[in-house]
Structures are given as C-alpha cells and as structure tokens.
Amino acid sequence: PGRFMSACAFLERPELGTAQAYAWNSWLHEFCAKHPTRLFGYGVINPAEPDAAVKEMRRCVHELGFPAIYLPPQVIGARPEHNKNLADEHFYPIYEEARRLKVPIAIHAFVEQYVGGHEFNWPRPGSLLSSDIIGFPMHGMQQLACLILGGVCDAFPDVKFGIFEAGLG
C-alpha cells in the first residue's frame, strides 16, 4: 500500500487510490498532531481522479493544515495510451487548485514503474545503488523537463514545484 505514496496512481481502481490517500492523510495528521512544533505533513492526492484529488487538496489544506501537496508524477492506465505524465492536461485541475490554495506541489522522482515515453525510468530490475545514483536524478530531470517543456510552468506561473529524491538528499 505504501508504494502508492511514492510511485504513481493507477487508473484501473481510482477509487481505491483516492480512499488510500484520504486514509493516509488522516493518519499523518493524527501522527503529526502529537508534536505540532516539530512535525508537519504534506497532503497526498491521487491524480487518477482529478476532481477527487482537488477535493482532498482542499481538505488537506483547510482541515488538516498541511502546507503542501505531494503529487505522484504520473498516472498509469490499463493500456499505454491511458498513461499520463505531469504535462498532460489531466493534471491541470490539480495545478489550478494548488494556485488557488497557494500551496506548493512536491513531486518524488522514482524509477520503479515504467511508463512509455519515460525511457530513463531504469534500471528495472536493477541494483539499488545504480537506480539511486542514476535512476532518481534522471527521473527527476525528466519530471522537471515535463513541467517546463510541457508548458505547465507557463500555464501556472504562480505554482511552486519541488522535485525530491533526485540525488540531492
């Protein structure tokens, strides 16, 4: 179940991913509330269902007090043509809501799920060392390229993005 949080969203059962994000955020809020001056959470959303993701973003910011949103960097479908990356307009309602809420979006680079068009998602399977040294930074650069070259940064200039675990710690 935790793989969803650091990997991607799946279109086959979007309601499951949405329920998982809701449960995770509720648990994280409870966990962080024990030490509010030392801990805070980022809200996790399931981009396979953009409308549900927007609703969960609002809950995370307004009810749970999270200062940012974690966005899985792609959506995986049953067939390759259903796959979506960060430049796809499928994500636009999420970016628009982040702009409206004035919250940054955190993106985690990862190398475990191959998506057509993401040729640097390697090695699979491979050594942990090579995937950490090569795979994470390459995927992070690819996500950044998706945002810039895909026009997302131009379309949403007020949204702040952070790409994490891309070789810098």
N, C-alpha and C positions, 0 to 999 in steps of 0.2 A: 504493500500500500504506500509506503514512503517514497517509492520511485516516482510516483506522480509529481511529488513536490519538487523534485529536481530534474525531471525529464520533460515530458510532454503530455499533452491532452489527447485523448482518443475519441474519435467521433462515433465509434460503434455503440458506446454506452455513455453518452454525455451526462445523463442524469446521475450516474454513479460518480463521475469525476466532480460534478457540482456538489453532490452530497458530501463527498470526501473533503473538498475544500472547506465547506461550511463546518464540518466536524473538526477539522484541523485548526481552523481559525478560532473556534470556540475553545478548544483545548489550550491553544497557545495563549489566548487572552487570560485564561484562568491561571496558567503556569506563570506568566509574566506578572500577574497581579500580586503574587506573593512577594515580589521585590521590585516595586514600581520605580524606584530611583535607579535601579541597576539594569533592568531588563525591559525590552520592548519587542514587539513582533512586527513582522511585515505580513500583510494580508495576502493569502494565496487565493488565486482565482483559477477557474477552469475555462480557458478560451475556446473550448469546443462549443460552448453555448454563450455567445457574446452577451445576450440580454441577461442571462443569469449571472454572468461574470460582473456586469455593471451593477446589478443589484447587490451582489456580495461585496463589491468595492465600496459601495455606499455604507453597508453595514460595518465593514472593517474600519472605515474612517470615522463615521459618525457615532456608532455604538461601541465599538471596541477600542477606538482611539489609536489605531495603528497609523504610523507616519508615512508608510509607503506600501506599495503593492508588488508582490512577486508575480511575474508573468512567465509561464513556460514559453520557450521560444518558438514552438511550432505545434501544430495540430496534425495528428496522424489519422488518416482515413482508411477505409477498407480497401481502397484502390489508390494507386499513386496519384491519380488526378484529383483526389479528395484532400491531399496533403496541403497544408497552408504554412507559410513562413511569415515572419514579422512584417514583411512588406505587403502582404495580402490585405485587401480592404476588409476582409473578415475581421481583422483586429481593430479597425477604425473606431467602432463604438467604445472600445476599451480605452483607446488613446484619448478620445474626446472626453470621456468621463474622468480620466486622470488629469486632463487640462482643467476641467470644471472643478474638480476637488482639490486641485493644486497639490497633488501628491506625485512623487517620483515613481518610476517603474524600475524594478530590479529584474534583471534577466540573468539566468545562470547558464553559462556555457556548459555543454555536456557532449559526450561522444558515444553514448550507448545505443541510441536509436537512429538507424539510417533513414534518411528522408531523401527521396530523389531530388537532385539539384543541390544537395549538400555533400558534395564529394569529399570534403575534408573531414567528415564525420568518421574518422578511422583512428586507430586500427580496431577492427571488430572480427573476431575476438582478438585481443592482443594483450600485451603486458600492461599492467597498471602504470608502470614507470613511463612507457612510451606514450600511453594515452594521456597521462597527466602532463608530461613535458611538451608533447606535440599536439595532441588532440584538443585539449581545453583551450590553449591560446588560439589555435587555428579556428575552432568553432566560435570563440569569442569575436575574433576578427570578422568572421563570416556574418555573425549577427549584427555587428556594427555596420558592415557593408550593406546588409539588408535594409537597415534603418536609414542609412544615408542615401545609397544609390536607388533604393526603392521609393524614395520621396517622402518617407514618414517624417523625417526631421523638418522638411519644408512644409508639409501639410500641418504639422503640430509643433511649431517652433517653441511653444511655451512648456512642452512636456519634457521633463528631465528623465534620462535613461541612465542606468548603471549596469554594466556587464561584469558579472562577478565570476570568480574562479577561472580566470583566463590567464593564469600564470603569474599573477602579482600577489596572490595571497589575500 
